[in-house]
Amino acid sequence: MSKKLPVILAFVLFFSLVASQAFAQGNATGAAPLTDVAIKYISYFFALGIAVFGGTQAQSKAASVALEGIARNPAAADKIQTPMILGLALMESLVIFALISTFLI
């Protein structure tokens, strides 16, 4: 079993429980029904969570591979470090773009 499968299953279980709680609200309690705007915001922040999760996975993989390369060949540390930092900055900019676009919409 892969390491990512339990994490994916935990996300699916969590969001299926949250969705059932959100859609179970009725007018008998006097609560307002879940509107299209609320569903839109929930989906935007869910997409933001996916973007952040993907960004952190990519950054951790890039840092891990770079550190492994430096450990194998310490003389190549200067050649590995600069492209790694540039790649990490670009990955982080994609996550920030997802954050900004979520708040703008």
N, C-alpha and C positions, 0 to 999 in steps of 0.2 A: 504494500500500500504506500502510495506516495505521501510525502510530508504535507503537501498542499491540500489533500483531500479532506482531512479533519477540519481545516480552517474553512474550506468552502462549505462543508456540511454545517458548520456552526453558523455561518452567515445565512445560509438558506433557512435553517431552523429559527434563528432569531428574527429574520424579516418576515417569515411566515407567521410567527406568533404576533409580531407587531401589527402586521396587516390585518389579522383577524380581530385584534383589539380595536383597530381604527375603524373598520367597517362594521363592527358590531354595535356601534352607537345608534340608538333609535331616538325617535321623538318623544317616547314615553317619559324619559327623564328630563325633558325640556332642553336637551343639548341640541345644538345646531347640527344638521347633517354635514357629512364630509363633502365639501364643495370641490369643483374642478380646480380652483386655485390652490386649495390645500393639497390635492393630489399632485398638482404640478410642482409645488415646492418640495413635497416628499420625494418625488422622482428626481428633482435636480440635486438635492442633497445626497440621495442614494448614488447618483452618478459621480458626484464629487468624492464620495467615499471610495468608489471603485478607482477613480483616478489617483487618489492618494495612495491606496493600497498598491496599485501597479507601479507608481513612482518609487515607493519605498522598496518594493521588491527589486526593481531595476537598479536602484542606487546601491542596495546592499550587495547585489551580484557583481556590479562593476567594482566596488571597493574590495570585495573579496578576491576577485580575479587579479586586480592590480596588486594587492598585498601579497598574493601568492607568487606573482611574477617577480616582485621585488625580493621576496624571500629566496627564490630560486637563483636570482642573479642580481645581487646588490649593486653591481656596477651600472645596471640599466635603470636605476631608480629615477634619474633625471629625465630619461626618455619616457618613462611610464607615468610619472606623476602629473606632468602638465596636461597630456590628453585626458587623463582620468578626471582631473578637476574640471576641465572644459566640458566633458561629458556629463559630470554630475550637475554642473550649472545648467546645462540644457535640459536635463531631466527635471530638475527642480522648476525651471521656467515653465514647463508644460503643466506641472501641478498648480503653479500659481495662476497660469492662464485658465485652468479649469475652475479655480476658486473665484477668480474675478468674473468669469462668464456666468457662473452660478449666481453670484450676487447681482449681476446686472440684469439677468432675466427675471 
